[in-house]
Amino acid sequence: MRQRFRLSQREGWPRTSLGEHLEIIDAVASGDPDRAAAAMHTHLRSVIAALETPHRGDL
């Protein structure tokens, strides 16, 4: 939860994350497992990169 809160405070992150989640949902709903897996991997890489990048609001 702490990491989720940290990310939610970053400018632009909620919009980025929402777009990634919507892509995952759309791929699952359309029955495309390859696209869903790719979208999930993209999202996870995005989260990891954001957590690894120092941010002025992080303690």
C-alpha positions in Angstrom: 0.0 0.0 0.0 2.8 2.4 0.8 4.2 2.0 -2.8 0.8 2.5 -4.3 0.4 5.7 -2.3 3.8 6.9 -3.3 3.0 6.4 -7.0 -0.4 8.0 -6.7 1.2 11.2 -5.5 3.4 11.6 -8.6 2.2 14.0 -11.2 0.7 12.2 -14.2 1.0 8.8 -12.7 -2.8 8.2 -12.1 -3.5 9.0 -15.7 -0.7 6.8 -16.9 -1.7 3.9 -14.7 -5.4 4.3 -15.6 -4.6 4.0 -19.3 -2.5 0.9 -18.7 -5.2 -0.7 -16.7 -7.8 0.1 -19.3 -5.6 -1.5 -22.0 -5.4 -4.7 -19.8 -9.1 -4.7 -19.3 -9.8 -4.2 -23.0 -7.5 -7.0 -24.0 -9.0 -9.4 -21.5 -12.6 -8.4 -22.5 -11.8 -8.9 -26.2 -10.5 -12.4 -25.5 -6.9 -11.7 -26.6 -4.6 -13.4 -24.1 -1.4 -12.4 -25.9 -2.4 -8.7 -25.9 -3.5 -8.9 -22.3 -0.2 -10.4 -21.2 1.8 -7.8 -23.2 -0.3 -5.0 -21.6 0.3 -6.5 -18.1 4.0 -6.7 -18.7 4.0 -3.1 -19.9 2.2 -2.0 -16.8 4.5 -3.9 -14.5 7.6 -2.5 -16.2 6.1 1.0 -15.9 5.5 0.5 -12.1 9.0 -0.9 -11.5 10.6 2.0 -13.5 8.5 4.6 -11.5 9.5 3.0 -8.2 13.1 2.9 -9.1 13.1 6.6 -10.1 13.7 9.0 -7.2 11.0 11.6 -6.8 11.1 14.7 -4.7 8.0 13.7 -2.7 9.5 10.3 -1.6 10.7 10.0 1.9 
